[in-house]
Amino acid sequence: MQTIDSDPPIHFIQNIIAEDLKTGKYDGRVHTRFPPEPNGYLHIGHAKSICLNFGLASRYSGKCNLRFDDTNPSKEAEEYVRAIEEDVRWLGFDWDDRLYYASENFDQLYEFAVRLIKKGKAYVDALSPEQIRAYRGTLSEPGRDSPHRDKSVEENLDLFQRMRVGEFAEGEKVLRAKIDMASGNLNLRDPVMYRILKSPHHRTGDKWCIYPMYDFTHGQSDSLERITHSLCTLEFEDHRPLYDWFLNELNIYRPQQIEFARLNLNYTVLSKRKLLQLVEEKHVSGWSDPRMPTLSGMRRRGYPPEAIRDFCERVGVSKSNSTVDFALLEHCVRDNLNRTALRAMVVVRPLKVVIENYPEDHAEELTAENNPEDSTAGSRKIFFSRTLYIERDDFMENPPAKFFRLVPGKEVRLKYAYIIKCERVIKDENTGDVIELRCTYDPETKSGHSHASRKVKGTLHWLATTHAEPVEVRLYDHLFRNENPTADEKEYPDLQSSLNPDSLESIRGAFMEPFLKTAASGDRFQFLRMGYFCVDNESSAPGAPVFNRTVTLRDTWAKIAKKSPRRR
């Protein structure tokens, strides 16, 4: 199990657990669980819950279960189960031997339902789903009793058994709890406990054609696993009285449900339904598309798991919903990669430079740092030659003020090499586009030499054409072009209208240092002046890596936090 590196600020759930430990509640145990539904891939919002549940268990020398809430076979698949397990492990956590499925409890849950029927606390209803909603009432008006509410215990037991053996069609019957149709809490107005679903289950096959609802499954599974603190997001706060009602009526072990604010992130959506829509409508290449907020997408894009854990810790745990700036997540990624990523030079949009006073057919060996933030990272050899590539954006014929890159008649330093001066510009005769620069170099300005003290304002990255390998580079931006993709229905009437058409740019004409050819899937680098990049784990091949841009070098969150320190 992942241990916590440092003590974060105390939050209200820790205060609750500390008091329970003090009073001896639950015999001094702390036992949590992470209960995902296997109907999609985990996203950054789930990461907060994973870090909270597994982190608290680790902090208090307790246990945390991984439990799949697999009660809806029409939407679940083994693919999602495997992906969720991979994501939890990738984040740095392990459930040891405590892997559970709600489906393992189907027999026991059925017996619990029978027990409630025998107590007169549950009944089989024949109202349609539409009628049940109509009978339920509103926030200002009480509900109405179903005409099937007062059937005898014997009749309800018979009908429920017939539901189980498949005698009725989907939607024809449901089992409902008998609580209070006039309750101010709509969740207590005779909620549905079981519905008929004639779909094969990915674990139990065709054994069942009735499946328990989440509200009936959740608390009883917690009880069977002897969970102490059942942590849920705020939308389940109004469900807590129902959670407690089932446990009390069944007279079984009672965990404590505690609600906390879910994670909301701007420039993205965290609704599993909307994420599925993006995948099914092929707006993205799949659940692991690097633009997706899924953990598999973030892993493919190059986000380190340590950075995501750091982000979840910085966001904190509270009872108030809020939206977190995406810039904070990127700040955590940069902070980690700045310390850990090896440096390299890659020219994304190359412009050829010829050093006219440098010897032809000569390549000079220079030394470059692997990571100035890591004294143990060492250095590597790079080569300088007569012909080079620089970034096309690093040259302008008629520059604006404060353009400290290459211009005609001006000088810049090439990183780890020499100062060069642009002497002439070669253009395409037909288009007028700049296709080549003719420059000179000052041999007395070799980087690292004591006599190379002359200063210039600009420093560029570059590659010798003799030691440059072609590479595909993918530049990613936000998938959505507005902060809240679903808020402004007038300007963005649907999800598709809010998509950013420039969220992906694939560049095949880039060049890289030769050593990058051996980079393995998932390896991360800082491309000097270009950002942090990761070897794509799906499109790359041995000797032919494809690089995804993880994040740019510009850290907007550092500026935001400096102006508003309370936002930290």
C-alpha positions in Angstrom: 0.0 0.0 0.0 1.2 3.5 -0.9 2.5 5.4 2.1 2.0 9.1 2.5 5.2 11.1 2.0 4.3 14.0 4.2 1.6 15.1 6.5 -1.1 17.1 4.6 -3.4 19.6 6.5 -5.9 17.9 8.8 -9.4 17.7 7.3 -12.8 17.0 8.8 -12.7 13.3 8.0 -9.5 12.9 9.8 -11.0 14.6 12.8 -13.9 12.2 12.7 -11.6 9.2 12.5 -9.4 10.6 15.3 -12.4 10.9 17.6 -13.6 7.4 16.7 -10.2 6.0 17.6 -10.2 8.0 20.8 -13.6 6.6 21.9 -12.8 3.1 20.7 -15.6 3.0 18.1 -15.1 0.1 15.7 -12.6 -1.3 18.2 -9.9 1.1 17.1 -10.1 -0.1 13.4 -10.0 2.0 10.3 -11.3 0.2 7.3 -12.2 2.0 4.1 -13.1 1.0 0.5 -13.0 2.3 -3.0 -16.2 1.1 -4.8 -16.1 1.9 -8.6 -18.7 0.8 -11.0 -17.1 -1.2 -13.9 -19.0 0.7 -16.6 -16.2 3.0 -17.8 -12.6 4.1 -17.1 -11.5 6.0 -14.0 -10.9 9.7 -14.3 -9.1 12.4 -12.3 -12.2 12.7 -10.0 -11.9 9.1 -9.0 -8.2 9.7 -8.2 -9.2 12.0 -5.4 -11.4 9.2 -3.9 -8.7 6.6 -4.4 -6.0 8.8 -2.7 -8.4 9.6 0.1 -9.6 6.1 0.9 -6.2 4.3 0.5 -4.4 7.2 2.0 -6.4 7.3 5.2 -6.1 3.5 5.6 -2.4 3.8 5.3 -2.1 6.8 7.7 -4.0 5.0 10.4 -2.5 1.5 9.8 -5.8 0.3 8.6 -7.1 -1.4 5.5 -8.7 -0.4 2.2 -10.8 -2.7 0.0 -11.3 -2.4 -3.8 -14.9 -3.4 -4.4 -16.6 -3.3 -7.8 -20.2 -2.2 -7.6 -21.2 -4.5 -10.5 -25.0 -4.4 -10.2 -25.9 -3.2 -13.8 -24.8 -5.9 -16.3 -26.2 -4.0 -19.3 -23.4 -1.4 -19.0 -20.5 -3.3 -17.3 -17.6 -5.3 -18.8 -14.5 -7.1 -17.8 -12.5 -4.6 -19.8 -13.4 -1.9 -17.3 -12.6 -4.1 -14.3 -9.0 -4.7 -15.6 -8.6 -1.1 -16.5 -9.6 0.1 -13.0 -7.3 -2.4 -11.3 -4.4 -1.1 -13.5 -5.2 2.5 -12.7 -5.4 2.0 -9.0 -2.0 0.2 -9.0 -0.5 2.9 -11.3 -1.5 5.5 -8.8 0.6 3.6 -6.2 -1.9 1.7 -4.2 -2.7 -1.9 -3.6 -5.6 -3.7 -2.0 -3.6 -6.8 -1.1 -6.1 -9.7 -0.8 -9.1 -7.5 -0.4 -10.6 -7.5 -3.9 -14.4 -7.7 -3.7 -17.4 -7.6 -6.0 -21.0 -6.6 -5.1 -22.0 -9.6 -7.2 -20.4 -11.9 -4.7 -23.1 -10.7 -2.3 -26.1 -11.3 -4.6 -27.3 -14.4 -2.6 -27.0 -12.5 0.7 -28.6 -9.4 -0.7 -31.5 -11.5 -1.9 -31.9 -12.9 1.6 -31.8 -9.4 3.1 -34.6 -8.4 0.7 -36.7 -11.4 1.8 -36.1 -10.5 5.4 -37.5 -7.0 4.8 -40.5 -8.4 3.0 -41.2 -10.7 5.9 -41.0 -7.6 8.2 -43.5 -5.8 6.1 -40.8 -3.3 5.0 -40.7 -4.2 1.3 -43.3 -5.0 -1.4 -43.4 -5.9 -5.1 -44.9 -3.1 -7.2 -46.4 -3.3 -10.7 -46.3 0.4 -11.4 -44.3 1.4 -14.5 -41.2 3.5 -14.1 -43.1 6.5 -15.3 -45.9 5.9 -12.8 -43.4 5.5 -10.0 -41.9 8.8 -10.8 -45.4 10.4 -11.0 -46.4 8.9 -7.6 -43.2 10.0 -6.0 -44.3 13.6 -5.7 -42.0 16.7 -5.7 -39.9 18.6 -3.2 -43.0 20.6 -2.3 -45.6 17.9 -2.5 -45.8 14.5 -0.8 -45.9 11.3 -2.8 -48.8 8.9 -3.1 -49.0 5.3 -2.0 -48.8 2.8 -4.8 -52.0 0.7 -5.1 -49.8 -2.4 -4.7 -48.3 -1.1 -1.4 -50.5 -3.1 1.0 -50.3 -6.6 -0.5 -49.7 -9.3 2.1 -46.3 -10.6 3.0 -47.1 -14.0 1.5 -48.1 -12.4 -1.9 -45.0 -10.2 -1.9 -42.8 -13.2 -1.2 -44.4 -15.2 -4.0 -44.1 -12.3 -6.5 -40.4 -11.7 -5.6 -39.6 -15.3 -6.0 -41.3 -15.3 -9.4 -39.3 -12.2 -10.3 -36.2 -14.1 -9.5 -37.0 -17.1 -11.8 -37.7 -14.8 -14.7 -41.5 -15.0 -14.9 -41.9 -11.3 -15.6 -40.6 -9.0 -18.3 -38.2 -6.1 -17.7 -40.1 -3.1 -16.2 -43.1 -5.2 -15.3 -42.3 -5.6 -11.6 -39.9 -4.0 -9.0 -39.2 -4.5 -5.3 -39.6 -1.4 -3.3 -38.8 -0.5 0.3 -41.9 0.5 2.3 -40.8 3.6 4.2 -42.7 6.9 4.0 -44.2 8.4 0.8 -44.7 11.8 2.6 -41.1 12.1 3.7 -39.3 15.4 3.0 -36.4 13.3 1.7 -37.4 11.9 -1.7 -35.0 9.0 -1.3 -37.2 7.7 1.5 -40.3 7.6 -0.6 -40.4 3.9 -1.1 -37.2 3.6 -3.2 -36.7 0.7 -5.6 -34.5 -2.1 -4.2 -34.6 -4.6 -7.1 -35.4 -4.3 -10.8 -35.6 -6.9 -13.6 -32.7 -6.9 -16.1 -32.5 -9.9 -18.4 -28.9 -9.3 -19.3 -26.0 -11.7 -18.7 -23.6 -10.6 -16.0 -19.9 -10.5 -16.6 -19.3 -12.6 -13.5 -22.5 -14.4 -12.7 -23.6 -15.1 -16.2 -27.4 -15.9 -16.5 -27.8 -16.9 -12.8 -29.8 -13.7 -12.0 -32.4 -11.7 -13.9 -33.1 -9.4 -11.0 -30.4 -7.0 -9.7 -30.2 -4.8 -6.6 -30.1 -1.1 -6.9 -27.0 0.8 -5.7 -28.7 2.2 -2.6 -29.6 -1.3 -1.5 -26.2 -2.8 -2.4 -23.9 -0.1 -1.1 -24.6 -0.1 2.7 -25.0 -3.9 2.9 -21.8 -4.5 1.1 -20.0 -2.1 3.4 -21.5 -4.0 6.3 -20.5 -7.4 5.1 -16.9 -6.2 4.6 -16.9 -4.6 8.1 -16.1 -1.2 6.7 -15.7 1.5 9.4 -15.9 4.7 7.4 -17.7 4.7 4.1 -16.6 7.8 2.2 -18.9 9.1 -0.5 -19.2 12.3 -2.5 -21.7 15.0 -1.5 -24.5 13.9 -3.9 -25.0 10.9 -1.6 -25.6 13.1 1.5 -29.4 12.9 1.0 -29.0 9.1 0.6 -27.5 8.6 4.0 -30.8 8.3 5.8 -31.7 5.5 3.4 -28.3 3.9 3.9 -28.9 3.9 7.7 -32.5 2.8 7.3 -31.6 -0.4 5.6 -28.9 -1.3 8.1 -31.1 -0.6 11.0 -34.1 -2.5 9.7 -31.8 -5.5 8.9 -30.1 -5.1 12.3 -26.7 -5.7 10.9 -23.3 -4.2 11.5 -23.4 -0.5 10.7 -20.5 1.5 9.1 -20.6 5.3 9.1 -21.2 7.1 5.8 -19.3 10.4 5.4 -19.7 12.7 2.5 -17.0 15.0 1.0 -16.9 17.4 -2.0 -16.2 15.7 -5.4 -13.5 17.1 -7.7 -14.6 19.4 -10.4 -12.0 20.6 -12.9 -12.4 23.4 -15.5 -11.9 22.9 -19.2 -13.1 19.3 -18.9 -16.1 17.1 -18.1 -16.0 14.3 -15.4 -19.4 12.8 -16.1 -18.9 9.2 -17.1 -21.9 9.4 -19.4 -20.4 12.4 -21.2 -17.0 10.7 -21.4 -18.6 7.7 -22.9 -20.4 9.9 -25.4 -17.0 11.4 -26.5 -15.7 7.9 -27.1 -18.7 6.5 -28.8 -19.1 9.5 -31.1 -15.4 9.3 -31.9 -14.5 12.8 -30.8 -11.5 11.1 -29.2 -9.6 8.0 -30.1 -10.8 6.1 -27.0 -10.8 6.1 -23.3 -7.0 6.5 -23.2 -6.9 9.4 -25.6 -4.3 11.8 -24.0 -6.9 14.6 -24.1 -9.3 12.7 -21.9 -9.3 13.3 -18.1 -9.2 9.5 -17.6 -6.3 8.1 -15.6 -5.3 6.0 -18.6 -5.4 9.1 -20.8 -3.2 11.0 -18.3 -0.8 8.1 -18.1 -0.5 8.0 -21.9 0.0 11.7 -22.0 2.9 11.4 -19.4 1.4 12.6 -16.2 3.4 11.0 -13.3 1.3 9.3 -10.7 3.2 11.2 -8.0 2.0 14.4 -9.6 -1.6 13.3 -9.5 -1.3 12.3 -5.8 0.3 15.7 -5.1 -2.6 17.4 -6.9 -5.2 15.5 -4.9 -3.5 16.4 -1.7 -3.3 20.1 -2.7 -7.0 20.2 -3.6 -7.8 18.9 -0.1 -11.0 17.5 1.4 -14.0 19.6 2.3 -17.8 19.7 2.4 -18.1 22.5 -0.1 -18.3 21.9 -3.9 -15.9 24.0 -5.9 -14.1 23.9 -9.3 -10.4 23.5 -9.4 -8.2 25.3 -11.9 -6.7 22.9 -14.5 -3.5 25.1 -14.1 -3.0 23.6 -10.6 -2.9 20.1 -12.0 -0.4 21.2 -14.7 1.7 22.9 -12.0 1.9 19.6 -10.1 3.0 17.8 -13.2 5.7 20.4 -14.1 7.0 20.4 -10.5 7.5 16.7 -10.7 8.9 16.5 -14.2 11.3 19.5 -13.6 13.0 17.4 -11.0 12.8 14.0 -12.7 12.7 14.4 -16.5 15.9 14.1 -18.6 16.5 17.0 -21.0 16.8 16.7 -24.7 16.8 18.9 -27.8 14.0 18.4 -30.4 13.2 20.8 -33.2 9.5 20.6 -33.9 9.3 22.9 -36.9 12.8 22.9 -38.5 14.5 25.8 -40.3 17.9 25.0 -41.9 20.9 27.0 -40.8 24.3 26.9 -42.6 27.3 28.1 -40.6 29.4 29.5 -43.5 32.7 29.8 -41.5 32.5 26.4 -40.0 34.5 23.6 -41.6 32.6 21.3 -44.0 32.4 17.5 -43.2 33.2 18.1 -39.6 31.2 17.3 -36.5 32.3 18.6 -33.1 31.5 16.8 -29.9 30.0 18.9 -27.1 28.6 18.2 -23.6 25.0 18.8 -22.5 23.4 18.4 -19.1 20.8 15.7 -18.6 19.0 17.5 -15.8 20.3 20.6 -14.0 17.9 19.9 -11.1 19.4 16.5 -10.5 23.1 16.4 -9.6 23.2 12.6 -10.2 21.7 12.8 -13.8 25.1 13.3 -15.5 25.6 14.5 -19.0 25.5 13.4 -22.6 27.4 14.1 -25.8 25.8 16.2 -28.6 27.3 17.1 -32.0 27.8 20.5 -33.7 28.2 20.7 -37.5 28.1 23.2 -40.4 24.4 22.7 -41.1 21.9 22.9 -38.2 18.1 22.9 -37.6 16.5 25.6 -35.4 12.9 26.3 -34.7 11.2 28.2 -37.5 9.5 30.4 -34.8 13.0 31.4 -33.5 13.6 33.5 -36.6 11.9 36.7 -37.8 12.9 39.1 -40.5 10.9 42.0 -39.1 10.6 41.3 -35.4 8.6 43.2 -32.8 10.3 44.8 -29.8 11.8 42.4 -27.3 12.1 39.6 -29.8 15.4 38.1 -28.4 15.8 35.4 -31.0 17.5 35.3 -34.4 17.0 38.2 -36.8 19.1 39.4 -39.7 22.4 41.0 -38.5 21.8 40.0 -34.9 23.4 37.3 -32.6 22.0 34.5 -30.4 23.7 31.7 -28.5 23.1 28.1 -29.4 22.6 26.1 -26.2 25.7 24.3 -25.1 27.5 25.6 -28.3 28.5 28.9 -29.8 27.1 32.4 -30.5 26.0 32.7 -34.1 25.0 35.7 -36.3 22.5 35.8 -39.1 24.2 37.1 -42.3 21.8 36.3 -45.1 18.2 34.9 -45.6 17.5 32.5 -48.4 13.9 32.4 -49.7 11.8 30.2 -52.0 11.7 32.0 -55.4 8.0 31.1 -55.9 6.5 31.6 -52.5 8.9 34.0 -50.8 9.0 31.7 -47.8 12.2 31.6 -45.8 13.9 28.2 -46.4 17.4 28.7 -45.1 19.6 31.0 -43.0 23.2 31.7 -43.7 25.1 32.5 -40.5 28.6 32.8 -39.0 29.8 31.6 -35.6 32.3 33.0 -33.2 34.7 30.2 -32.3 35.8 32.1 -29.1 32.3 31.7 -27.6 32.2 28.0 -27.1 29.9 27.2 -24.2 31.7 26.2 -21.0 35.0 27.8 -21.8 36.4 30.5 -19.6 36.8 32.9 -22.5 33.1 32.5 -23.6 32.0 35.4 -21.4 30.3 37.5 -24.1 26.6 37.8 -23.4 23.7 37.9 -25.8 20.0 38.0 -24.9 18.7 35.0 -26.7 19.6 31.3 -26.4 18.1 28.8 -28.8 18.0 25.0 -29.0 19.1 23.3 -32.1 20.3 20.1 -33.8 23.1 19.3 -36.2 21.6 17.9 -39.4 24.2 15.2 -39.3 23.0 14.0 -35.9 19.2 14.5 -36.1 16.6 11.7 -36.4 13.0 12.2 -37.7 10.2 11.9 -35.2 6.5 12.4 -34.8 5.5 14.9 -32.1 1.9 15.4 -31.0 0.9 18.7 -29.4 -2.1 18.6 -27.1 -4.3 21.4 -25.7 -7.6 21.4 -23.7 -10.2 19.2 -25.3 -12.8 21.9 -24.7 -12.5 25.6 -25.5 -14.5 27.0 -22.6 -13.9 26.7 -18.8 -17.2 25.0 -18.2 -18.1 22.9 -21.3 -21.7 22.3 -20.2 -22.6 25.6 -18.6 -23.4 28.0 -21.5 -26.2 26.1 -23.4 -26.8 29.2 -25.6 -23.3 29.4 -27.0 -22.6 25.7 -26.7 -25.9 23.8 -27.1 -24.3 20.4 -27.0 -21.0 18.8 -26.0 -19.7 18.7 -29.5 -20.1 22.4 -30.0 -17.8 23.1 -27.1 -14.9 20.9 -28.4 -11.7 22.7 -29.1 -10.8 22.0 -32.8 -7.1 22.7 -32.0 -6.8 20.2 -29.2 -4.4 18.0 -31.2 -1.7 18.9 -33.7 0.4 16.0 -35.0 3.7 17.0 -36.5 5.7 14.4 -38.5 8.5 16.6 -39.8 10.2 17.1 -36.5 13.8 16.1 -35.6 15.3 14.7 -32.3 18.6 13.8 -30.8 19.6 10.3 -31.8 19.6 8.9 -28.2 15.8 9.4 -28.1 15.4 6.5 -30.5 15.9 4.1 -27.7 13.4 5.8 -25.4 10.8 3.3 -24.0 7.1 3.5 -23.7 6.2 6.0 -21.0 9.6 7.6 -20.7 9.4 11.3 -20.0 11.7 14.2 -21.1 11.9 17.9 -21.2 12.4 19.1 -24.7 14.3 22.3 -24.2 12.1 25.4 -24.6 9.3 23.2 -25.9 7.8 21.5 -22.9 7.6 18.1 -21.3 7.0 15.1 -23.5 6.3 11.4 -23.1 6.7 8.4 -25.3 3.2 7.3 -26.4 2.4 3.9 -25.1 0.1 2.9 -28.0 1.6 4.4 -31.2 5.3 4.0 -30.6 7.4 1.1 -31.9 11.0 0.0 -31.0 13.4 2.6 -32.4 10.5 4.8 -33.6 9.0 6.6 -30.6 6.1 9.0 -30.9 6.1 11.8 -28.4 3.1 13.3 -26.7 3.4 16.7 -25.2 2.5 16.3 -21.5 2.5 20.0 -20.6 4.1 23.2 -21.7 6.9 24.9 -19.8 4.8 27.9 -18.9 3.4 27.6 -15.4 0.3 29.8 -15.1 -0.6 28.4 -11.7 2.6 29.7 -10.1 1.5 33.2 -11.2 -2.1 32.7 -10.0 -1.0 31.4 -6.6 1.5 34.2 -6.2 -1.3 36.8 -6.6 -3.8 34.8 -4.6 -1.9 32.7 -2.0 -5.2 31.6 -0.3 -6.0 29.5 -3.4 -3.3 27.1 -2.4 
